[in-house]
Amino acid sequence: MDETPDVTQLSAVRDLLSQVQTGARVTTAIGEPIQVGDRQVIPAVKITYCGGGGGGGGTMREQQAGEGHGSGAGAGVRIRPLGCWIVGPQGEIWLPALDINRTFLIAGAIVMLFLLTIKALIRRL
Protein backbone atom coordinates (compact mmCIF):
# COMPACT_ATOMS: atom_id res chain seq x y z
CA MET A 1 0.00 0.00 0.00
CA ASP A 2 1.37 3.40 -1.03
CA GLU A 3 0.97 5.94 1.80
CA THR A 4 2.98 8.83 0.41
CA PRO A 5 0.94 12.04 0.54
CA ASP A 6 0.09 13.87 -2.64
CA VAL A 7 2.15 17.07 -2.99
CA THR A 8 -0.82 19.08 -4.30
CA GLN A 9 -2.92 18.07 -1.29
CA LEU A 10 -0.20 19.10 1.12
CA SER A 11 0.26 22.45 -0.57
CA ALA A 12 -3.50 23.08 -0.50
CA VAL A 13 -3.62 22.38 3.25
CA ARG A 14 -0.53 24.54 3.80
CA ASP A 15 -2.17 27.43 1.87
CA LEU A 16 -5.37 27.05 3.90
CA LEU A 17 -3.50 27.16 7.22
CA SER A 18 -1.51 30.17 6.04
CA GLN A 19 -4.72 32.06 5.25
CA VAL A 20 -6.16 31.25 8.68
CA GLN A 21 -2.94 32.35 10.38
CA THR A 22 -2.95 35.62 8.43
CA GLY A 23 -6.52 36.37 9.49
CA ALA A 24 -5.94 35.51 13.17
CA ARG A 25 -4.64 38.85 14.42
CA VAL A 26 -5.51 40.92 17.43
CA THR A 27 -6.42 43.86 15.18
CA THR A 28 -9.12 41.65 13.68
CA ALA A 29 -10.72 40.96 17.09
CA ILE A 30 -10.16 44.48 18.45
CA GLY A 31 -11.01 46.91 15.67
CA GLU A 32 -9.40 50.18 14.83
CA PRO A 33 -10.62 53.05 17.05
CA ILE A 34 -13.28 55.27 15.49
CA GLN A 35 -13.39 58.91 16.53
CA VAL A 36 -16.95 60.14 17.26
CA GLY A 37 -16.91 63.68 18.56
CA ASP A 38 -14.73 63.75 21.68
CA ARG A 39 -15.02 59.98 22.16
CA GLN A 40 -13.29 56.97 20.66
CA VAL A 41 -15.28 53.82 19.89
CA ILE A 42 -13.26 50.57 19.82
CA PRO A 43 -15.24 47.58 18.50
CA ALA A 44 -14.53 44.03 19.70
CA VAL A 45 -15.56 40.72 18.16
CA LYS A 46 -15.06 37.05 18.95
CA ILE A 47 -13.50 35.14 16.09
CA THR A 48 -13.67 31.36 16.01
CA TYR A 49 -11.62 29.42 13.48
CA CYS A 50 -12.09 25.74 12.80
CA GLY A 51 -10.78 23.33 10.26
CA GLY A 52 -10.51 19.73 9.35
CA GLY A 53 -9.02 17.41 6.85
CA GLY A 54 -9.21 13.91 5.57
CA GLY A 55 -7.29 11.35 3.69
CA GLY A 56 -7.69 8.11 1.90
CA GLY A 57 -5.94 5.15 0.49
CA GLY A 58 -6.44 1.95 -1.34
CA THR A 59 -4.78 -1.23 -2.42
CA MET A 60 -2.02 -1.59 -4.95
CA ARG A 61 -2.68 -4.54 -7.22
CA GLU A 62 -0.37 -5.53 -10.01
CA GLN A 63 -3.04 -5.14 -12.69
CA GLN A 64 -4.88 -2.14 -11.25
CA ALA A 65 -2.24 0.11 -9.79
CA GLY A 66 -3.55 3.12 -7.91
CA GLU A 67 -7.01 1.77 -7.05
CA GLY A 68 -8.75 3.89 -4.45
CA HIS A 69 -8.06 7.42 -3.36
CA GLY A 70 -9.58 10.18 -1.32
CA SER A 71 -8.86 13.49 0.31
CA GLY A 72 -10.57 16.54 1.67
CA ALA A 73 -10.10 19.66 3.72
CA GLY A 74 -12.31 22.40 5.02
CA ALA A 75 -12.27 25.44 7.23
CA GLY A 76 -14.72 27.86 8.72
CA VAL A 77 -14.72 31.22 10.44
CA ARG A 78 -17.38 32.62 12.74
CA ILE A 79 -17.33 36.27 13.73
CA ARG A 80 -19.63 37.39 16.54
CA PRO A 81 -19.79 40.98 17.80
CA LEU A 82 -19.12 41.29 21.52
CA GLY A 83 -19.51 45.03 21.98
CA CYS A 84 -17.34 48.11 22.06
CA TRP A 85 -15.32 50.24 24.40
CA ILE A 86 -16.30 53.90 24.47
CA VAL A 87 -13.45 56.07 25.70
CA GLY A 88 -14.11 59.73 26.39
CA PRO A 89 -13.28 62.60 28.74
CA GLN A 90 -15.52 61.14 31.47
CA GLY A 91 -13.74 57.75 31.36
CA GLU A 92 -14.41 54.52 29.57
CA ILE A 93 -17.45 52.27 29.40
CA TRP A 94 -18.03 48.80 27.93
CA LEU A 95 -21.17 48.59 25.80
CA PRO A 96 -22.06 44.93 25.10
CA ALA A 97 -23.64 43.94 21.79
CA LEU A 98 -27.07 42.35 21.87
CA ASP A 99 -27.14 38.98 20.13
CA ILE A 100 -30.76 38.66 18.95
CA ASN A 101 -30.42 34.97 18.02
CA ARG A 102 -29.06 34.04 21.44
CA THR A 103 -31.73 36.15 23.14
CA PHE A 104 -34.54 34.36 21.27
CA LEU A 105 -32.95 30.97 21.98
CA ILE A 106 -32.75 31.63 25.72
CA ALA A 107 -36.25 33.14 25.81
CA GLY A 108 -37.64 30.15 23.91
CA ALA A 109 -35.98 27.71 26.32
CA ILE A 110 -37.42 29.59 29.31
CA VAL A 111 -40.92 29.60 27.78
CA MET A 112 -40.70 25.85 27.04
CA LEU A 113 -39.57 25.14 30.59
CA PHE A 114 -42.43 27.26 31.93
CA LEU A 115 -44.99 25.45 29.74
CA LEU A 116 -43.67 22.03 30.75
CA THR A 117 -43.88 23.04 34.42
CA ILE A 118 -47.47 24.23 33.99
CA LYS A 119 -48.35 20.98 32.19
CA ALA A 120 -46.85 18.90 35.02
CA LEU A 121 -48.76 20.92 37.63
CA ILE A 122 -52.06 20.52 35.74
CA ARG A 123 -51.57 16.73 35.50
CA ARG A 124 -51.12 16.52 39.29
CA LEU A 125 -54.50 18.21 39.89
C-alpha distance (Angstrom), angle and dihedral (degrees) to the residues before:
residue distance angle dihedral
M1 . . .
D2 3.81 . .
E3 3.82 110.8 .
T4 3.79 100.3 171.0
P5 3.81 110.2 129.0
D6 3.77 120.1 -118.4
V7 3.82 111.1 -106.8
T8 3.82 92.9 -139.1
Q9 3.81 91.0 53.7
L10 3.78 92.1 50.3
S11 3.79 92.3 48.8
A12 3.81 90.9 49.1
V13 3.81 91.2 52.6
R14 3.81 90.8 45.3
D15 3.84 90.5 51.8
L16 3.81 91.0 48.8
L17 3.81 92.8 51.1
S18 3.79 90.5 46.8
Q19 3.81 91.0 54.4
V20 3.81 91.4 49.7
Q21 3.80 91.3 48.5
T22 3.81 91.0 49.8
G23 3.80 91.5 52.2
A24 3.82 94.7 46.3
R25 3.79 100.0 85.9
V26 3.76 132.1 132.6
T27 3.81 90.5 -122.2
T28 3.80 87.5 61.8
A29 3.83 92.7 55.6
I30 3.82 95.1 37.8
G31 3.79 107.2 42.5
E32 3.75 128.8 -144.2
P33 3.83 112.7 -80.7
I34 3.81 115.0 -99.4
Q35 3.79 118.0 -149.5
V36 3.84 112.7 -135.0
G37 3.77 110.7 175.2
D38 3.80 107.8 -57.7
R39 3.81 92.4 -19.0
Q40 3.78 134.8 81.4
V41 3.80 120.0 -141.5
I42 3.82 115.5 -155.2
P43 3.82 113.4 -170.7
A44 3.81 121.5 -149.5
V45 3.80 129.3 -163.6
K46 3.79 136.5 178.9
I47 3.78 112.7 -124.1
T48 3.79 120.1 -163.1
Y49 3.79 120.0 -169.6
C50 3.77 123.4 -168.6
G51 3.74 134.9 171.1
G52 3.73 144.4 168.8
G53 3.72 142.6 -175.8
G54 3.73 142.6 -164.9
G55 3.72 142.6 -159.7
G56 3.72 142.2 -164.6
G57 3.72 145.7 -164.2
G58 3.72 143.9 -178.8
T59 3.75 144.3 -169.6
M60 3.76 127.0 -68.0
R61 3.77 110.6 -137.0
E62 3.75 123.1 179.6
Q63 3.80 94.0 -121.0
Q64 3.80 98.8 35.9
A65 3.77 106.1 38.1
G66 3.78 115.2 -174.5
E67 3.81 98.3 23.4
G68 3.78 112.1 166.8
H69 3.76 129.7 18.5
G70 3.75 140.7 168.6
S71 3.76 143.8 166.3
G72 3.75 142.0 160.8
A73 3.76 144.8 167.2
G74 3.75 136.3 -174.7
A75 3.75 142.1 174.3
G76 3.75 138.5 -170.8
V77 3.77 138.9 -166.5
R78 3.79 127.2 -157.6
I79 3.78 120.5 -168.3
R80 3.80 118.1 -168.4
P81 3.81 123.3 179.5
L82 3.80 113.0 -123.9
G83 3.79 100.3 -179.1
C84 3.77 138.6 -94.9
W85 3.76 142.1 -88.4
I86 3.78 114.8 -123.5
V87 3.79 111.4 -157.4
G88 3.78 118.8 -171.8
P89 3.80 143.4 142.0
Q90 3.82 91.5 -74.6
G91 3.83 92.5 54.2
E92 3.75 133.9 -94.9
I93 3.78 132.6 -53.7
W94 3.81 132.9 -171.5
L95 3.81 113.1 -132.5
P96 3.82 110.3 -166.6
A97 3.80 120.3 -146.0
L98 3.79 117.9 -119.1
D99 3.80 112.3 -124.4
I100 3.82 103.4 -152.7
N101 3.82 94.0 -168.6
R102 3.80 93.0 52.9
T103 3.81 90.8 44.8
F104 3.82 92.2 53.9
L105 3.81 91.2 45.0
I106 3.80 92.9 52.9
A107 3.82 92.5 42.6
G108 3.81 90.5 49.7
A109 3.80 91.6 50.4
I110 3.80 91.0 50.2
V111 3.82 92.0 49.1
M112 3.83 91.3 48.9
L113 3.79 91.0 49.6
F114 3.80 90.2 48.8
L115 3.83 92.1 49.6
L116 3.81 92.5 47.9
T117 3.81 89.8 50.2
I118 3.81 91.5 50.4
K119 3.82 90.2 48.1
A120 3.82 91.3 51.4
L121 3.81 91.3 48.7
I122 3.82 92.2 49.5
R123 3.83 91.3 50.6
R124 3.82 90.5 54.2
L125 3.82 91.6 55.8
